[in-house]
Amino acid sequence: MNTGKMKFRWQTLLWLLPLGFLAVFYFYPLGSILAVSLERAENGIGAVILEVWGSPSIRKAVGFTFWQAGLSTLLTLMIGLPGAYLFGRYEFQGKQLLRALTSVPFVMPTLVVAAAFDSLLGGRGWLNLGLMQLFNLDSAPIQVGQTLTAILLAHIFYNTTIVIRLVGDFWTNLDPRLTQAARMLGAKPWQAWLRVTLPLLAPALLAAALLVFIFDFTSFGVILILGGPKFATIEVEIFYQAISLFNLPAAAVLASIQLITTLALTTIYTRLVGKLSRPLTRRSEQVTLQRLSTWRQRAMAGWLSTLMLVLFVTPLVSLGLRSVVQLEPERRQRTLEEGPALTGAFYRSLWEDSEDSMFTATPGEALLTSMGYAGSTVVISLLLGFPAAWMLAWQKEDLLSRVLDPLLMLPIGTSAVTLGLGFIVALNRPPLDLRTSPALIPLAHSLVALPFVVRSLTPALRTIQPQLRQAAAMLGANPGQVIRFIDLPLVGRALLGSAVFAFTISLGEFGATALVGRPDRPTVPMMIYRYLGQPGALNYGRALALSTILMLATAAGMLLIERVRVGEGAEF
């Protein structure tokens, strides 16, 4: 009886840190903004719901949100599944590098992605400039901006790595003898795929599809910047109702629709992820991975690698080139005839004061500020994420764990606009008067990074053999000593990978920072947004230079993660 009480107390203490953090900095701000919204609803919340649902524009936005998220998810699965097969079944030279490069877009801020696509496909992009020179055209022949195509391309660019990682990791550990047995019994390749491989992959496929749908469903920057005013989603409508019209009741109703949908999807997702860790038919990658031995396998790998490089690397390379190439409007004709003019002026100007800047800090100082925020985010997210991951790994059948698991995922599916407004409304009086405190930024970033840290650490903790922990306990180690001397050393690589992941997420986070950030302490994404909104070649060049620096830092982080990642992971 005493043992059961001690176990319950220990579990409660482990959950206390992450749940206390979510209660204070997630549920409390959301509850405050909902309470303020209800207070302003003159005729009651029922009248507000009827008003919201009676608006044709809002109904259109809700319908378009589900439509574009579903279509984006389908296209992402179509692009990502062949890549998951390549990474999940074959070992080849350059695999870690290619895998890391496909992961870079996922943690890139929307503004950087927008700049990358503009540098490649925009009116002054490389492709249009090349076609104009080749065919002697006066205007850009490719018009992708402000279209549904731009939205879909950006969503595929962002989220394909989810399919590659989640499905590919699970595919790696499937026993190939099952398919071989089906072939020996007379099944054709497509029959073995449909009747054996696909049913086994179904949980991973559904989990990946749900996660991609959640990110597409809550997409804000992509829709706002690349889609234009013709396309509005629930997230954009929340922003419009709250910021432009200051109609908080309507914004609260839309935020509630979004939150309920996200909670339902994340609950299903966490249940599916639990199935991915089942030991049946799973084998280590040393057994399942095979070399590219035939010319067909090498041709397939070459074609898929080329496709992924074109999709994921070309926009990023284009961005880097544009950051060192000056293409001023008045010099365009000379540039097309004589070749681009290389320059390092954009990078040198990052450490210079600008008279027309809207910030008191230089871009170089913003880089240092972003790194400081990112370091604080790493500390906070690891202190909160490790206890939660430990509980999910070792108490996954516990009722409390099953209930709280989807709650940890909620921040990534919550409107950044609503959450930012909640910070302003709730954290405005002692002892939580943080509106002007620099600490608010890493706290907001930690909300975004925490789910990813938990998802990265949980599978690593599950790889620890229970016999090791039991042996330590039999030798007299208490639970804290077991964690310190057994768990931590065995998951050190996963901890390092989670720290790098949290660092890169913090560097690129823009949605929450745009609402609660301070002009005297801007982050790199805030600087990029300001420079993109100001006229002049120098401002545009500075935005490209900062975007390139952010892109290189993210790529370096992803490469490091690939070197320290735990190979048996089944979660993203």
CORURKA-V303506 format. One line per field, one symbol per residue. psi: psi as a letter, one per 20 degrees, with the letter a starting at -180 (. if undefined). burial: I if it has 16 or more other C-alpha atoms within 10 Angstrom, else O. A space follows every 50 residues. Layout:
psi=???
burial=???
This chain:
psi=ghghgggggggghhigghhhghggjfhggghghhghghhiohjrhghggh gghiphhghgggghghghgggggghgghhhghhhgghiiqprpjggghgg hiighhjpqhhggghghhhgirhjrggghghhggjlqirphonhqkrhgh ggggggggihhgggggggghhhjpoihgghghhhjjprghghghiggghh igggghgggggggghhhjpgggggghhaihppagghhggghgggikmhgg hhgghgggggggggghggghgghhhhjqipjprqhhhhpqqnhrhgghgg hgghggghggghhghgggggghijpomqgijgghghhiqqoqqjhhhhih jqqphjqjqiqrhghhghghhgghghgggghghhhggghgghgikiiqgg ghghghhhihhijqphgghghhghghljqqjlnjhjphihghgghhhhhg hhgghhhghghiipphhghhghhhjjprhhhgggiggghhkgghggghgg ghghgghiphghhhhiqphimqrghggggghhiqrqhggghgggghgggh ghggggghghghhiqphjqjq.
burial=OOOOOOOOOOIOOIIOIIIOIIOOIIIIIIOIIIOIIIOOIOOOIOOIOO OIIOOOOIOOIIOIIIOIIIOIIIIIIOIIIIIIIIIIIIIOOOOIIIII IIIIIIIIIIIIIIIIIIIIIIIIIIIIIOOIOOOOOOOIOOOIIIIIOI IIIIIIIIIIIIIIIIIIIIIIIIIIOOIOOIOOOOOOOOOIIOOOIOOI IOIIIIIIIIIIIIIIIIIIIIIIIIIIOOIIIIIIIIIIIIOOOOIIII IIIIIIOIIOOIIOIIIOIIOIIIOIIOOOOIIOIOOIIOOIOOOOOOOO IOOIIOOIOOIIIOIIIIIIIIIIIIIOOOOIOOIOOOOIOOOOIIIOII OOOOOOOOIOIIIIIIIOIIIIIIIIIIIIIIOIIIIIIIIIIOOIOOOO IIOOIIIIIIIIIIIIIIIIIIIIIIIOOOOOOIIOOOOIIIIIIIIIII IIIIIIIIIIIIOIOOOOIOOIOOOOIOOOOIIOOOIOOIIOIIIIIIII IIIIIIIIIIIIIIIIIIOOIIIIIIIIIIIIOOOOOIIIIIIIIIIIII IOIIIIIIIIIIOOIIOIIIII
